[in-house]
Amino acid sequence: MKNLRYLLLSLLAFGVITLQAQTHYESNITVGAKGGTTLSMASFSPTVPQKMLTGMILGATFRYIEERHFGVIAEINLEQRGWNEDFKEAPYEYSRTLTYIQIPLLTHIYFGSTKFHGFFNAGPEFAYMLSESTSANFDINNFMGLEDFPKVNRSNDQFAMPVKNKFDYGISAGLGMEYFIKRNHSLTLEGRFYFGLGNMFGISKKDVFAASRGMSVQITLGYNFRMK
């Protein structure tokens, strides 16, 4: 009975300490801006030989942290992604740049000291294509007569094919670090990978591609201001 009493008192004391720790933690709200570079490709089926396409990303961020080590992030970004085709030894160039307004909704897990945090972000992302542009050093509508143009074991229908689905969605995940200049001011550096689940082109049996999904790596630097 005596041991049971000690156990109950210990559990009660632990519960009070835990409750006080949770009570004394202050939730905070942070807003910020970010910018950086994107490296993107597209996942085609049948495969299209590619190299990374370089683009840019600019955006605004909102972060809410309710509990220690855990929070949520919402962003609105302007991002360029697409694909850059690889013609091997042939002297031809082709790239398609797609500009999206994107909204990631991310879980934010962080750790570290009051001066420095490491963090992991992950969650869904939704986007809508605002514009597209094509760059090529040949006529994309009349290339069959060009010398040394690769036509065998390669899909070329995508050169002039318009994007059918402007709405895109997928999964994002990233790692980064945050340095606190002052209590209310911080800088973040993050690398994030996005894999699209939606298809740019039609995927019915009569269409050329069975899959045409976007993917990108984002490397960004951000500034954050803690409002609360």
C-alpha positions as CSV (number, residue, x, y, z in Angstrom):
1,M,0.0,0.0,0.0
2,K,2.9,2.4,0.9
3,N,4.6,1.7,-2.5
4,L,1.3,2.2,-4.3
5,R,0.9,5.6,-2.6
6,Y,4.4,6.6,-3.7
7,L,3.7,5.5,-7.2
8,L,0.4,7.5,-7.4
9,L,2.2,10.6,-6.0
10,S,5.0,10.2,-8.5
11,L,2.5,10.0,-11.4
12,L,0.6,13.0,-10.1
13,A,3.8,15.0,-9.8
14,F,4.9,14.0,-13.4
15,G,1.5,15.0,-14.7
16,V,1.6,18.4,-13.0
17,I,5.1,19.0,-14.4
18,T,4.1,18.0,-17.9
19,L,1.0,20.2,-17.8
20,Q,3.0,23.2,-16.6
21,A,5.5,22.6,-19.4
22,Q,2.7,22.6,-22.0
23,T,1.1,25.6,-20.4
24,H,4.2,27.7,-20.4
25,Y,5.0,27.0,-24.0
26,E,4.0,30.0,-26.1
27,S,2.5,29.4,-29.6
28,N,3.9,31.7,-32.3
29,I,3.0,33.0,-35.7
30,T,5.6,33.8,-38.3
31,V,5.3,35.4,-41.7
32,G,8.1,35.7,-44.3
33,A,9.3,35.8,-47.9
34,K,11.5,33.3,-49.8
35,G,13.2,33.0,-53.2
36,G,15.6,30.7,-55.0
37,T,16.3,28.3,-57.8
38,T,14.4,25.3,-59.2
39,L,15.8,22.3,-61.0
40,S,13.1,20.4,-62.8
41,M,12.3,17.5,-65.1
42,A,9.2,15.6,-66.2
43,S,8.4,12.0,-65.7
44,F,7.2,10.8,-69.1
45,S,6.0,7.4,-70.2
46,P,7.3,6.6,-72.8
47,T,10.5,8.1,-71.6
48,V,11.9,11.4,-73.0
49,P,15.7,11.9,-72.6
50,Q,16.2,15.0,-70.4
51,K,18.5,17.2,-68.5
52,M,17.6,19.5,-65.6
53,L,15.8,22.8,-66.4
54,T,16.8,25.8,-64.3
55,G,14.0,28.1,-63.1
56,M,13.1,30.4,-60.3
57,I,10.8,30.4,-57.3
58,L,9.4,33.4,-55.3
59,G,6.9,33.4,-52.5
60,A,5.4,34.3,-49.2
61,T,5.1,32.0,-46.1
62,F,2.9,31.7,-43.1
63,R,3.9,29.5,-40.2
64,Y,2.0,28.6,-37.0
65,I,3.6,26.7,-34.2
66,E,1.3,25.5,-31.4
67,E,3.5,22.9,-29.6
68,R,7.2,22.5,-29.1
69,H,8.9,20.9,-32.1
70,F,5.7,20.9,-34.2
71,G,3.8,23.4,-36.5
72,V,2.2,23.9,-39.9
73,I,3.2,26.0,-42.9
74,A,1.2,27.5,-45.7
75,E,2.9,29.2,-48.7
76,I,1.9,30.9,-51.9
77,N,4.7,30.7,-54.5
78,L,5.4,31.6,-58.1
79,E,7.4,28.7,-59.5
80,Q,9.0,27.9,-62.9
81,R,9.3,24.2,-63.7
82,G,9.2,22.1,-66.9
83,W,11.8,20.0,-68.8
84,N,14.9,20.3,-70.9
85,E,15.4,17.7,-73.6
86,D,18.7,15.9,-74.2
87,F,19.6,15.2,-77.8
88,K,22.9,13.6,-77.0
89,E,25.5,14.4,-79.7
90,A,23.0,16.1,-82.0
91,P,23.2,20.0,-82.1
92,Y,19.6,20.6,-81.1
93,E,18.0,22.2,-78.1
94,Y,14.5,22.2,-76.7
95,S,13.0,23.2,-73.4
96,R,9.5,24.0,-72.1
97,T,9.1,26.3,-69.1
98,L,5.8,26.2,-67.2
99,T,5.0,28.9,-64.6
100,Y,2.7,27.9,-61.8
101,I,1.1,29.6,-58.8
102,Q,1.5,27.0,-56.1
103,I,0.2,26.5,-52.6
104,P,2.0,24.0,-50.4
105,L,0.4,23.0,-47.0
106,L,3.1,21.4,-44.9
107,T,3.7,19.8,-41.6
108,H,6.7,21.5,-39.9
109,I,8.9,19.5,-37.5
110,Y,11.9,21.3,-35.9
111,F,14.6,20.8,-33.3
112,G,17.6,22.7,-31.9
113,S,18.4,25.7,-29.7
114,T,17.0,29.2,-29.4
115,K,19.6,30.3,-31.9
116,F,19.6,27.5,-34.5
117,H,16.9,25.1,-35.7
118,G,17.0,22.1,-38.1
119,F,13.7,21.2,-39.6
120,F,11.7,18.8,-41.8
121,N,8.7,19.9,-43.9
122,A,6.3,17.6,-45.7
123,G,2.8,17.7,-47.2
124,P,0.6,18.2,-50.2
125,E,1.0,20.9,-52.8
126,F,-1.6,22.3,-55.2
127,A,-0.8,24.5,-58.3
128,Y,-2.3,26.2,-61.3
129,M,-0.4,26.9,-64.5
130,L,-0.4,30.6,-65.4
131,S,1.7,30.5,-68.6
132,E,4.1,28.3,-70.7
133,S,6.9,29.1,-73.0
134,T,9.0,27.0,-75.4
135,S,12.7,27.5,-76.4
136,A,14.2,25.6,-79.4
137,N,16.8,26.1,-82.0
138,F,14.7,24.4,-84.7
139,D,11.2,24.6,-86.0
140,I,9.2,22.4,-83.7
141,N,6.5,22.0,-86.4
142,N,8.8,21.0,-89.2
143,F,11.8,19.0,-87.9
144,M,11.4,15.7,-89.8
145,G,13.6,16.8,-92.7
146,L,16.5,18.0,-90.4
147,E,19.8,16.2,-90.8
148,D,20.9,14.0,-87.8
149,F,17.6,14.8,-86.0
150,P,16.9,11.8,-83.7
151,K,13.7,10.2,-84.7
152,V,14.2,6.6,-83.8
153,N,13.3,5.3,-80.3
154,R,12.2,8.7,-79.2
155,S,8.9,10.5,-78.8
156,N,8.8,14.0,-80.4
157,D,5.0,14.7,-80.2
158,Q,5.5,16.8,-77.0
159,F,7.3,19.5,-78.9
160,A,4.2,21.3,-80.0
161,M,1.7,19.6,-77.7
162,P,-0.2,22.1,-75.5
163,V,-0.6,21.4,-71.8
164,K,-4.1,19.9,-71.3
165,N,-4.3,20.0,-67.5
166,K,-3.4,23.3,-66.0
167,F,-4.2,22.2,-62.4
168,D,-1.5,20.2,-60.8
169,Y,-1.1,18.5,-57.4
170,G,1.6,16.4,-55.7
171,I,3.7,15.8,-52.6
172,S,6.5,18.0,-51.3
173,A,9.2,17.2,-48.7
174,G,12.3,19.1,-47.6
175,L,15.1,19.6,-45.1
176,G,16.5,22.9,-43.9
177,M,18.0,25.1,-41.2
178,E,16.9,28.3,-39.5
179,Y,19.2,30.8,-37.9
180,F,17.7,33.4,-35.5
181,I,19.3,36.8,-35.9
182,K,17.1,38.1,-33.1
183,R,14.0,36.6,-31.3
184,N,11.7,37.9,-34.0
185,H,13.9,37.7,-37.0
186,S,15.4,34.6,-38.7
187,L,16.8,33.3,-42.0
188,T,16.0,29.9,-43.5
189,L,17.8,27.8,-46.0
190,E,15.9,24.8,-47.4
191,G,16.1,22.1,-50.1
192,R,12.8,20.6,-51.1
193,F,11.7,18.0,-53.5
194,Y,8.3,18.0,-55.3
195,F,6.8,15.0,-57.2
196,G,3.6,15.7,-59.2
197,L,0.8,13.2,-59.1
198,G,-1.2,15.0,-61.9
199,N,-0.5,14.7,-65.6
200,M,0.2,17.6,-67.9
201,F,-1.1,15.9,-71.0
202,G,-4.0,13.5,-71.7
203,I,-3.5,9.9,-70.6
204,S,-6.3,8.1,-72.4
205,K,-5.6,5.1,-74.6
206,K,-5.6,7.3,-77.7
207,D,-3.1,9.8,-76.2
208,V,0.7,9.7,-76.7
209,F,1.8,9.5,-73.1
210,A,0.6,7.2,-70.3
211,A,2.1,9.6,-67.8
212,S,3.5,13.2,-67.9
213,R,4.2,14.3,-64.3
214,G,6.3,17.2,-63.2
215,M,9.0,17.1,-60.5
216,S,11.4,19.7,-59.2
217,V,14.1,20.4,-56.6
218,Q,13.7,23.8,-54.9
219,I,16.7,25.5,-53.2
220,T,15.5,28.6,-51.3
221,L,16.6,31.3,-48.9
222,G,14.0,32.9,-46.8
223,Y,13.5,35.7,-44.2
224,N,11.0,35.3,-41.4
225,F,9.4,37.7,-38.9
226,R,7.7,36.5,-35.8
227,M,4.5,38.4,-35.2
228,K,3.5,36.6,-31.9
